[in-house]
């Protein structure tokens, strides 16, 4: 089942008065303090800040992986708090993609097989899954290397496989948690530029959390967090991205 991307600029993800705390013995730590933010389709939003500031917790709540203690998250018009666990898993399957710091690739599968694997859960035929996986790998510039296993790929290429795996689902919401922290500067820039290109070309809402200051200039919008609060929220002009080998697409 393919999702139709939201028009560029429409609010697609919204947090309202979100609070989250964790208990460790007698210690009660509030990680998020009454946060309210919204994000728009077709934009790459970067949540930046030091380790431990709450940005990964915020991403987990916005993506439905965790529930807030108080407040509401609305994604694509759906109040995630109204969904039971089964419905929430279904929502994430159909509408969201994830990219993580550690790539999360299977050693025995080649790049094409990595990307095909989750598509079976969407009910696609093997032929449809193969076609969509191939197109996604070509879009991130890995067409010539799609038959290689992770051990034969560089760190940057592994992360591009992970992005292709998320992209192949055609998600309206794409979440990236520290996607460049294991990469050098050049590969980190390629990865963030690919994420930016996906937002523009597909009308996807891309939310990236990172403490990597190199990424700030590559986002449409930057939210700076500290101690569970948003200190600043600024939009910046979109810069053209030039990614070697990356296939141009249209929405």
C-alpha positions as CSV (number, residue, x, y, z in Angstrom):
1,X,0.0,0.0,0.0
2,X,1.7,3.2,-1.1
3,X,1.1,6.5,0.7
4,X,0.4,9.7,-1.1
5,X,2.9,12.4,0.0
6,X,1.4,15.5,1.7
7,X,1.8,18.7,-0.3
8,X,4.9,20.7,0.5
9,X,4.5,23.1,3.4
10,X,1.6,21.4,5.1
11,X,2.0,20.7,8.8
12,X,2.4,16.9,9.0
13,X,3.8,16.3,12.5
14,X,2.9,18.1,15.6
15,X,3.7,17.9,19.3
16,X,1.5,19.7,21.8
17,X,2.6,20.2,25.4
18,X,4.7,17.0,25.4
19,X,6.3,16.0,28.7
20,X,8.4,12.9,29.4
21,X,10.2,11.8,32.6
22,X,12.1,8.6,33.6
23,X,12.4,7.0,37.0
24,X,15.6,5.4,38.3
25,X,15.1,4.2,41.8
26,X,14.1,7.3,43.7
27,X,15.4,9.6,41.1
28,X,12.8,11.3,38.9
29,X,14.3,13.0,35.8
30,X,12.2,15.1,33.5
31,X,13.7,14.7,30.0
32,X,11.2,16.8,28.0
33,X,9.5,19.9,29.5
34,X,6.1,20.8,28.0
35,X,7.3,20.9,24.3
36,X,5.1,22.2,21.5
37,X,6.5,22.1,17.9
38,X,5.2,21.3,14.4
39,X,7.0,20.1,11.3
40,X,6.1,20.5,7.6
41,X,6.1,18.2,4.6
42,X,8.9,18.7,2.2
43,X,11.4,20.0,4.8
44,X,14.4,18.6,6.6
45,X,14.2,19.6,10.2
46,X,17.3,19.2,12.4
47,X,17.1,18.9,16.1
48,X,20.5,19.7,17.4
49,X,22.0,19.8,20.9
50,X,24.4,18.0,23.2
51,X,24.2,14.4,24.2
52,X,21.5,13.9,26.9
53,X,19.5,17.0,26.0
54,X,16.4,14.9,25.2
55,X,16.5,15.1,21.4
56,X,16.5,11.3,20.8
57,X,13.6,10.9,23.3
58,X,11.7,13.6,21.4
59,X,12.3,11.7,18.1
60,X,11.1,8.5,19.7
61,X,7.9,10.2,20.9
62,X,7.2,11.9,17.6
63,X,7.7,8.7,15.7
64,X,5.4,6.7,18.1
65,X,8.2,4.5,19.5
66,X,7.5,6.0,23.0
67,X,4.4,7.6,24.5
68,X,4.6,10.9,26.3
69,X,3.6,11.2,30.0
70,X,1.5,14.2,29.1
71,X,0.7,16.0,25.9
72,X,-0.3,14.9,22.4
73,X,1.4,13.9,19.1
74,X,-0.5,14.3,15.9
75,X,1.0,12.7,12.8
76,X,-0.6,13.0,9.4
77,X,-3.8,14.1,11.1
78,X,-3.8,11.1,13.5
79,X,-3.6,11.5,17.2
80,X,-1.1,8.8,18.1
81,X,-2.3,8.6,21.6
82,X,-5.6,7.2,20.4
83,X,-4.0,4.2,18.8
84,X,-3.5,0.9,20.6
85,X,-0.2,-0.9,20.1
86,X,-1.3,-2.9,17.1
87,X,-2.7,0.1,15.3
88,X,0.4,2.1,16.2
89,X,2.7,-0.5,14.7
90,X,0.5,-0.5,11.6
91,X,0.8,3.2,11.3
92,X,4.6,3.1,11.6
93,X,4.8,0.4,9.0
94,X,2.7,2.2,6.4
95,X,3.8,5.8,7.0
96,X,7.2,6.0,8.6
97,X,10.8,5.2,7.8
98,X,13.8,5.1,10.2
99,X,17.5,5.6,9.8
100,X,19.8,4.9,12.7
101,X,23.4,5.6,13.6
102,X,24.4,1.9,13.5
103,X,23.0,1.1,10.0
104,X,21.2,-2.1,11.3
105,X,22.1,-4.2,8.2
106,X,22.2,-8.0,8.0
107,X,25.7,-9.3,7.3
108,X,24.5,-12.1,4.9
109,X,22.3,-10.0,2.7
110,X,23.4,-7.8,-0.2
111,X,22.3,-4.2,-0.5
112,X,19.3,-5.1,-2.7
113,X,18.1,-7.8,-0.4
114,X,18.4,-5.4,2.6
115,X,16.1,-3.0,0.9
116,X,13.7,-5.6,-0.3
117,X,13.2,-7.3,3.1
118,X,10.8,-4.8,4.8
119,X,8.8,-4.4,1.6
120,X,7.3,-7.9,2.0
121,X,5.5,-6.6,5.1
122,X,3.7,-4.1,2.9
123,X,2.2,-6.8,0.8
124,X,4.2,-6.1,-2.3
125,X,4.8,-8.9,-4.8
126,X,8.5,-10.0,-5.2
127,X,8.6,-8.3,-8.5
128,X,7.3,-5.0,-7.1
129,X,9.6,-5.2,-4.2
130,X,12.6,-5.8,-6.5
131,X,11.6,-2.9,-8.7
132,X,11.1,-0.5,-5.8
133,X,14.3,-1.6,-4.0
134,X,16.3,-1.1,-7.2
135,X,14.9,2.4,-7.7
136,X,15.7,3.4,-4.2
137,X,19.3,2.2,-4.3
138,X,19.7,4.0,-7.6
139,X,18.3,7.2,-6.1
140,X,20.9,7.2,-3.4
141,X,23.7,6.5,-5.9
142,X,24.3,2.8,-5.1
143,X,22.9,1.2,-8.3
144,X,26.3,-0.2,-9.3
145,X,26.9,-1.6,-5.8
146,X,23.5,-3.2,-5.0
147,X,24.9,-6.8,-5.1
148,X,27.5,-6.2,-2.5
149,X,27.2,-7.2,1.2
150,X,27.9,-4.9,4.1
151,X,31.5,-6.2,4.5
152,X,32.2,-4.9,1.0
153,X,30.7,-1.4,1.5
154,X,32.2,1.7,3.2
155,X,30.5,3.2,6.2
156,X,28.9,5.9,4.1
157,X,27.6,3.3,1.6
158,X,26.1,1.3,4.5
159,X,24.2,4.3,5.7
160,X,23.0,5.0,2.1
161,X,21.7,1.4,2.0
162,X,19.8,2.1,5.3
163,X,18.4,5.3,3.8
164,X,17.3,3.4,0.6
165,X,15.6,0.8,2.8
166,X,13.6,3.5,4.5
167,X,12.9,5.3,1.3
168,X,11.6,2.2,-0.5
169,X,8.6,2.2,1.8
170,X,7.7,5.6,0.4
171,X,7.1,7.0,3.9
172,X,5.5,10.4,4.5
173,X,7.6,10.7,7.7
174,X,11.3,9.8,7.8
175,X,13.2,9.8,11.1
176,X,17.0,9.8,11.3
177,X,18.7,9.4,14.7
178,X,22.4,10.5,14.6
179,X,22.7,9.3,11.0
180,X,26.2,10.8,10.5
181,X,27.9,10.3,13.8
182,X,29.8,7.2,12.6
183,X,30.9,8.8,9.4
184,X,33.7,11.2,8.3
185,X,32.9,14.7,7.2
186,X,32.6,13.9,3.5
187,X,30.3,10.9,3.9
188,X,28.3,12.8,6.6
189,X,27.7,15.6,4.1
190,X,26.6,13.1,1.4
191,X,24.1,11.5,3.8
192,X,22.5,14.7,5.0
193,X,22.3,16.0,1.5
194,X,20.5,12.8,0.4
195,X,18.0,13.3,3.3
196,X,17.5,16.9,2.2
197,X,17.0,15.8,-1.4
198,X,14.4,13.2,-0.3
199,X,12.4,15.9,1.6
200,X,12.3,18.1,-1.4
201,X,11.7,15.5,-4.1
202,X,9.1,13.4,-2.4
203,X,7.4,16.0,-0.1
204,X,8.6,13.9,2.8
205,X,8.8,15.2,6.4
206,X,12.4,14.4,7.4
207,X,13.3,14.8,11.0
208,X,16.9,14.3,12.0
209,X,18.4,14.5,15.5
210,X,22.2,15.0,15.8
211,X,24.8,16.7,18.0
212,X,27.0,17.0,14.8
213,X,27.4,20.8,14.2
214,X,28.4,20.1,10.6
215,X,24.8,19.4,9.7
216,X,23.4,22.7,10.8
217,X,24.0,24.4,7.4
218,X,22.3,21.6,5.5
219,X,18.8,21.7,7.1
220,X,15.7,23.8,6.2
221,X,15.0,24.3,9.9
222,X,17.1,24.0,13.0
223,X,15.7,23.4,16.5
224,X,18.4,23.8,19.2
225,X,17.6,21.8,22.3
226,X,19.1,21.9,25.8
227,X,17.9,20.2,29.0
228,X,14.7,19.1,27.5
229,X,13.7,22.4,26.1
230,X,13.9,24.1,22.7
231,X,16.1,27.1,23.0
232,X,15.8,28.4,19.4
233,X,13.9,27.6,16.3
234,X,15.2,29.0,13.0
235,X,14.5,28.4,9.4
236,X,17.1,29.0,6.8
237,X,17.2,29.3,3.0
238,X,17.4,26.0,1.2
239,X,20.8,25.4,-0.4
240,X,21.2,23.4,-3.6
241,X,22.6,19.9,-2.9
242,X,25.0,18.2,-5.3
243,X,25.4,14.5,-4.4
244,X,27.7,12.5,-6.6
245,X,25.8,9.6,-8.2
246,X,22.5,10.6,-6.7
247,X,19.6,10.3,-9.0
248,X,17.3,13.3,-9.4
249,X,13.6,12.6,-9.0
250,X,10.4,14.6,-9.1
251,X,7.6,14.4,-6.6
